[in-house]
Amino acid sequence: MESLQRFFKSLSGYSRPFWVANLSELFERIAFYGTTSMLVLYLTKSRGLEEGEAMRLNGLFGMLVYGLPVFSGFLADLMGYRRALMLAYGLLAAGYFLVGQLSTYWSIAGALLVVALGASLVKPTITGTVQKTCDGPRRAVGFSIYYTLVNIGGLLGPQSAGRVSKAFSPESNFLVCGAAALVALALVSAFFREPASATPGERKTLGAFGRDFLRVVGNLRLVTLFLLVAGFWIMFFSLYGAFPLYVTKQLGGDETDVGNLLSIESMVVIALTVVVGALTRNLLSSRAFTLGVLLAAIGMALIGAYPSTWFAAAGVIFIALGELTLSAHFYKYLGDMAPPDQVGMYMGFAFLPIALGYFGSGVFGSWMRSLTADSPSRIWFAFAGVGLAAVVGLVLLTEDFKPKKTAPTATFPAA
């Protein structure tokens, strides 16, 4: 009891910029997951896009959301975090509103681009705020708070989206998402102040950023590692592409069922982060994140094993366990393998596998759904095959890496 009291008392030591930024991120994630959980269904049922076309557009959107932070993080540093957040939430509010009002492919794609630009500014700005406002002892707890709020948003977003879409209309869901972004904008406008860094650092120049980027893309082994880990994210983001179509068309569910099933993933992450961390703490990092990919592949196979919501829910649980097992260990491994003077650069590009996986889930899911039209459950075995191929590749690749024994403290990337 005393340790719990000390923990809650320690929370008062975090600054106002820290709490405002993280609370705004909660509303941003509610909007983001509210959109992504229903986007493919909205595009096909309300706007008449073909399933493959909708999944590819969804994948391209996700690639921009998670790929652009590589560049927008640099922009946020130049603008200042307060202005970056205000611009981001303004773009998000406008973008979500437009997605629900426009009707043609290219106009909706343009609105999604606005959303992607806004979302790409949020993530490096919020994580940068946590980094700046927390000194060494508090940083791990600070990122844990951030990660927890992200997953609460991942829990509430699909739940809200499913109920609003069913009770009112799919278009109404995007109005709710836009309103959530406006709440985040209001919080930042009224209460956020530019954070003073607890650990001041040198601001990177555009030339230095360009050199770092070329170092990453020129490192064949690192790029190979990113491609293999993207295999996990291809499976993960199939939950926001092929999965809603499967639940509604093959399992006979509706938008509420989709929202309930998707929210299981965040629920498991919130409940079991500490447990999974304790169980895997003694595993080599390479073995732990390879195990995470394998767990997700099992989840894919479970979804396809029998057409029922129970098997679908079991599959989502395994995918969540895979995310928990992979996340911290992959980023620790990435820090371990980085040369001492390039650790920051390596960690800055850690979202690239997520971006590649989101895009790959749209392209691969679209292709496989057309090939498995006569037996829709087979698509999940195809996704499982991607995961198994990634497992084999990771085993072969990581055997050759010789990580250092000491490493910087790793943090969750928080999708």
Secondary structure as UniProt FT lines:
FT   HELIX           2..10
FT   HELIX           11..13
FT   HELIX           16..36
FT   TURN            37..38
FT   HELIX           39..41
FT   HELIX           42..46
FT   HELIX           51..67
FT   HELIX           69..79
FT   HELIX           81..101
FT   HELIX           105..133
FT   HELIX           136..167
FT   HELIX           170..191
FT   HELIX           206..217
FT   HELIX           220..237
FT   HELIX           238..240
FT   HELIX           242..245
FT   HELIX           246..250
FT   HELIX           255..280
FT   TURN            281..282
FT   HELIX           285..305
FT   HELIX           309..337
FT   HELIX           340..342
FT   HELIX           343..348
FT   TURN            349..351
FT   HELIX           352..371
FT   TURN            372..374
FT   TURN            376..377
FT   HELIX           378..398
FT   TURN            399..400
//
